[in-house]
Amino acid sequence: MSLSTRTLLIAVAVTATLAACQRRDEKPAAPPAAPDKAPAAAAASTTPTAYDSKNQYATVKLALPAGVTDKPELQGPLYADAVRELNQFSEGAQADLSEAGAGPNPYEKSITYSQGGESGKLFSLARTNFEYTGGAHPNQTYAAVIWDKGLKKRIGFNDLFRPGADLSVLDKALCDAANAAKQARSPGSERVSVGGKGMWSCPKASATPFVLTPGSTPGKVGGITFLFDSYQIGPHSDGDYWLAVPQAAFRSLLAPAYADEFAGAPVKAGDVTPKAG
């Protein structure tokens, strides 16, 4: 065998050996990464929208509107607080009626939340509290919830209006609405005023529960509806009053964070008290 041939064979052998060593040293390629999973859908609220309990001493009920089911931070506390309050009422009824010999008429209490106006940022609920423990007639009172959907928290009157704003403008608009509604319902009835000396007077706006009033501009609210119990501005025979004040009457008083949530006119101004049936 010639020298050149021997040299060629040695070179081929060395190349093959190096290639084999390189293959042994190489790590197997990692499998391709699995694609990211799609984000899980938001869990549906498991909090009920109704509660009903009855025994020989009391009948209690709670109702929440469907509009709260996508707001679990609001729905959960509302439901828990209301059920606790209703159960405490039932316990009190049992104590009262057991001591009195458990008469034929059990007590009644209901808490009903109804949806008010809503804007892009704000959501509102009116709360009707019905209670009967005997006597000539049941008692019905009101409360309200204003919810900031972005902050996920309740806000109050002092959040909605500017610090230091002259609220006498709003007080007068509310009192004017009250007198107009009183005359429409009971012509010739006694007029009321803020701080009046008569049997009834107009409560200040800041001390009166209110909800947002649906408006004529999509995505905005047209005013504020104030909720008056019976006896607040007239005799019980007059009933309750829900009085809507247009946003034009108080827009300049609103806090900058919420001023843009108001526009247009209320769908209905004046007396918007829900009618039975």
C-alpha positions as CSV (number, residue, x, y, z in Angstrom):
1,M,0.0,0.0,0.0
2,S,1.4,3.4,-1.0
3,L,2.0,6.1,1.6
4,S,-0.6,8.4,0.1
5,T,-3.3,5.7,0.3
6,R,-2.4,4.9,3.9
7,T,-2.6,8.6,4.8
8,L,-6.0,8.9,3.1
9,L,-7.4,5.9,5.1
10,I,-6.1,7.3,8.4
11,A,-7.8,10.7,7.7
12,V,-11.1,9.1,6.9
13,A,-11.0,7.0,10.1
14,V,-10.1,10.0,12.3
15,T,-13.0,12.0,10.8
16,A,-15.5,9.2,11.4
17,T,-14.3,8.8,15.0
18,L,-14.7,12.6,15.7
19,A,-18.2,12.6,14.3
20,A,-19.2,9.7,16.5
21,C,-17.8,11.4,19.6
22,Q,-19.7,14.6,18.7
23,R,-23.0,12.7,18.4
24,R,-22.5,11.2,21.8
25,D,-21.8,14.6,23.4
26,E,-24.9,16.3,21.9
27,K,-28.0,16.5,24.1
28,P,-31.3,15.6,22.7
29,A,-33.3,18.6,21.6
30,A,-36.0,19.7,24.1
31,P,-39.6,19.1,23.1
32,P,-41.4,22.2,21.8
33,A,-43.1,24.2,24.6
34,A,-46.8,23.7,25.0
35,P,-48.8,26.7,23.9
36,D,-50.0,28.9,26.7
37,K,-53.5,28.0,28.0
38,A,-56.3,30.4,27.4
39,P,-57.1,32.5,30.4
40,A,-59.8,31.0,32.6
41,A,-63.2,32.7,32.3
42,A,-64.3,34.7,35.3
43,A,-66.1,32.5,37.8
44,A,-69.8,33.0,38.0
45,S,-71.1,34.3,41.3
46,T,-72.3,31.5,43.6
47,T,-74.1,34.0,46.0
48,P,-77.8,33.6,45.8
49,T,-80.1,36.5,44.8
50,A,-82.9,35.5,47.1
51,Y,-83.5,34.3,50.7
52,D,-86.8,33.2,52.2
53,S,-87.4,31.8,55.7
54,K,-90.6,31.2,57.6
55,N,-91.6,29.8,61.0
56,Q,-94.5,30.3,63.4
57,Y,-93.0,33.6,64.6
58,A,-91.8,35.4,61.5
59,T,-91.6,35.5,57.7
60,V,-88.5,37.1,56.2
61,K,-87.4,37.6,52.6
62,L,-84.6,39.1,50.6
63,A,-84.5,39.8,46.9
64,L,-81.5,41.1,44.9
65,P,-81.7,42.2,41.2
66,A,-79.9,40.3,38.5
67,G,-77.7,43.3,37.9
68,V,-75.5,42.5,40.9
69,T,-74.5,39.0,39.8
70,D,-71.4,40.3,37.9
71,K,-70.3,42.4,40.9
72,P,-69.4,39.8,43.5
73,E,-67.6,42.3,45.7
74,L,-71.0,44.0,46.1
75,Q,-73.4,41.0,45.9
76,G,-71.6,39.0,48.6
77,P,-71.7,41.6,51.4
78,L,-75.2,42.7,50.6
79,Y,-76.5,39.2,50.8
80,A,-74.6,38.3,54.0
81,D,-75.5,41.5,55.8
82,A,-79.2,41.2,54.8
83,V,-79.5,37.5,55.8
84,R,-77.9,38.3,59.1
85,E,-80.3,41.2,59.7
86,L,-83.3,39.0,58.8
87,N,-82.3,36.2,61.1
88,Q,-81.8,38.6,63.9
89,F,-85.3,39.9,63.3
90,S,-86.7,36.3,63.4
91,E,-85.0,35.7,66.7
92,G,-86.4,38.9,68.1
93,A,-89.9,38.0,66.9
94,Q,-89.6,34.6,68.6
95,A,-88.6,36.3,71.9
96,D,-91.5,38.9,71.6
97,L,-94.2,36.5,70.6
98,S,-93.2,33.7,73.0
99,E,-93.4,36.2,75.9
100,A,-96.8,37.4,74.6
101,G,-98.1,33.9,74.2
102,A,-97.4,33.5,70.5
103,G,-100.4,35.3,69.0
104,P,-101.9,34.3,65.7
105,N,-100.1,37.0,63.6
106,P,-96.4,36.4,63.0
107,Y,-94.0,39.3,62.3
108,E,-92.9,40.1,58.7
109,K,-89.8,41.7,57.3
110,S,-88.5,41.9,53.8
111,I,-85.5,43.6,52.2
112,T,-85.8,44.3,48.5
113,Y,-83.1,45.8,46.3
114,S,-84.1,47.3,43.0
115,Q,-81.8,48.6,40.4
116,G,-81.6,52.3,39.8
117,G,-79.7,54.2,37.1
118,E,-76.3,53.2,35.9
119,S,-73.5,54.8,33.9
120,G,-70.1,53.6,32.7
121,K,-68.6,54.1,36.1
122,L,-71.5,54.1,38.5
123,F,-74.2,51.6,39.5
124,S,-77.0,52.2,42.0
125,L,-79.6,50.2,44.0
126,A,-82.6,51.3,46.0
127,R,-83.3,49.3,49.2
128,T,-86.9,48.9,50.4
129,N,-87.2,47.8,54.0
130,F,-90.7,46.5,54.8
131,E,-91.5,45.5,58.4
132,Y,-94.7,44.6,60.2
133,T,-94.8,43.8,63.9
134,G,-98.5,44.5,64.5
135,G,-100.4,47.8,64.8
136,A,-102.4,49.9,62.3
137,H,-100.0,49.5,59.4
138,P,-96.5,48.2,58.5
139,N,-93.4,50.4,58.3
140,Q,-91.5,51.0,55.1
141,T,-88.2,52.8,54.9
142,Y,-85.6,53.2,52.3
143,A,-81.8,53.2,51.9
144,A,-79.6,53.2,48.8
145,V,-76.2,52.0,47.4
146,I,-74.0,53.9,45.0
147,W,-71.2,51.6,43.6
148,D,-68.1,52.7,41.8
149,K,-67.6,49.8,39.3
150,G,-63.9,50.6,38.6
151,L,-62.9,51.0,42.2
152,K,-65.2,48.2,43.3
153,K,-66.4,50.0,46.4
154,R,-69.4,51.9,47.7
155,I,-69.3,55.7,47.6
156,G,-71.4,58.2,49.4
157,F,-72.8,61.7,49.0
158,N,-69.5,63.3,50.0
159,D,-67.7,61.4,47.3
160,L,-70.1,62.3,44.6
161,F,-70.1,66.1,45.3
162,R,-67.2,68.6,45.5
163,P,-65.9,69.4,49.0
164,G,-67.1,72.9,49.9
165,A,-69.8,73.0,47.2
166,D,-72.8,75.2,48.0
167,L,-75.4,72.5,48.5
168,S,-78.2,74.9,49.2
169,V,-78.8,74.9,45.4
170,L,-79.5,71.2,45.5
171,D,-81.5,71.4,48.8
172,K,-83.8,74.0,47.1
173,A,-84.2,71.9,43.9
174,L,-85.2,68.9,46.1
175,C,-87.7,70.9,48.2
176,D,-89.2,72.4,45.0
177,A,-89.7,68.9,43.7
178,A,-91.2,67.8,47.0
179,N,-93.8,70.6,47.0
180,A,-94.7,70.0,43.4
181,A,-95.3,66.3,44.1
182,K,-97.3,67.1,47.3
183,Q,-99.6,69.4,45.5
184,A,-100.1,66.9,42.7
185,R,-101.0,64.2,45.1
186,S,-102.9,66.2,47.7
187,P,-103.9,69.6,46.3
188,G,-103.9,72.4,49.0
189,S,-101.6,70.4,51.3
190,E,-99.1,72.3,53.5
191,R,-96.0,73.4,51.8
192,V,-92.6,72.4,53.2
193,S,-89.3,74.2,53.3
194,V,-85.7,73.4,54.4
195,G,-85.6,74.0,58.2
196,G,-89.3,74.9,58.2
197,K,-91.2,75.4,61.4
198,G,-94.3,73.4,60.4
199,M,-95.2,69.8,61.1
200,W,-93.0,68.7,58.2
201,S,-90.0,70.2,56.6
202,C,-87.7,69.2,53.6
203,P,-84.8,67.1,54.7
204,K,-81.4,68.2,53.3
205,A,-80.2,66.4,50.3
206,S,-77.1,65.2,52.1
207,A,-79.3,63.4,54.7
208,T,-81.6,61.7,52.2
209,P,-80.9,58.3,50.5
210,F,-80.7,58.5,46.7
211,V,-80.2,56.5,43.6
212,L,-79.1,57.5,40.1
213,T,-81.9,58.4,37.7
214,P,-81.9,56.8,34.2
215,G,-81.3,59.4,31.6
216,S,-81.9,60.2,27.9
217,T,-78.2,60.0,27.0
218,P,-76.9,56.4,26.6
219,G,-74.3,55.4,29.2
220,K,-75.1,58.5,31.4
221,V,-77.5,59.2,34.2
222,G,-79.9,62.1,34.0
223,G,-80.3,63.0,37.6
224,I,-80.7,61.8,41.2
225,T,-83.8,60.2,42.7
226,F,-84.2,60.9,46.4
227,L,-86.2,58.4,48.5
228,F,-88.6,59.7,51.1
229,D,-90.4,57.6,53.7
230,S,-94.0,58.4,54.6
231,Y,-94.2,61.0,57.4
232,Q,-91.1,62.8,56.2
233,I,-92.8,65.5,54.2
234,G,-96.5,64.7,54.8
235,P,-99.0,62.6,56.6
236,H,-98.9,58.8,56.2
237,S,-102.0,58.9,54.0
238,D,-99.8,60.7,51.4
239,G,-97.5,57.7,51.2
240,D,-93.9,57.7,50.2
241,Y,-92.2,59.9,47.6
242,W,-89.4,59.1,45.2
243,L,-88.3,62.5,43.8
244,A,-86.1,62.8,40.7
245,V,-84.0,66.0,40.4
246,P,-82.5,66.7,36.9
247,Q,-78.7,66.7,36.7
248,A,-78.8,70.2,35.2
249,A,-79.9,71.5,38.6
250,F,-76.7,70.3,40.4
251,R,-74.1,69.5,37.7
252,S,-71.8,72.3,38.9
253,L,-71.6,70.8,42.4
254,L,-70.4,67.3,41.3
255,A,-66.9,66.1,42.0
256,P,-64.6,66.1,38.9
257,A,-64.2,62.3,39.2
258,Y,-67.9,61.8,38.5
259,A,-69.1,64.9,36.7
260,D,-68.8,63.1,33.3
261,E,-71.2,60.4,34.4
262,F,-74.1,62.8,34.2
263,A,-75.7,64.1,31.0
264,G,-79.1,64.6,29.3
265,A,-82.4,64.7,31.1
266,P,-84.0,62.2,33.5
267,V,-86.3,59.7,31.8
268,K,-88.9,61.0,34.2
269,A,-88.4,63.9,36.6
270,G,-90.5,64.8,39.6
271,D,-92.4,62.1,41.5
272,V,-91.2,58.6,40.4
273,T,-92.5,56.7,43.4
274,P,-93.0,53.0,42.5
275,K,-96.7,52.2,42.4
276,A,-98.1,49.0,44.0
277,G,-98.9,46.2,41.5
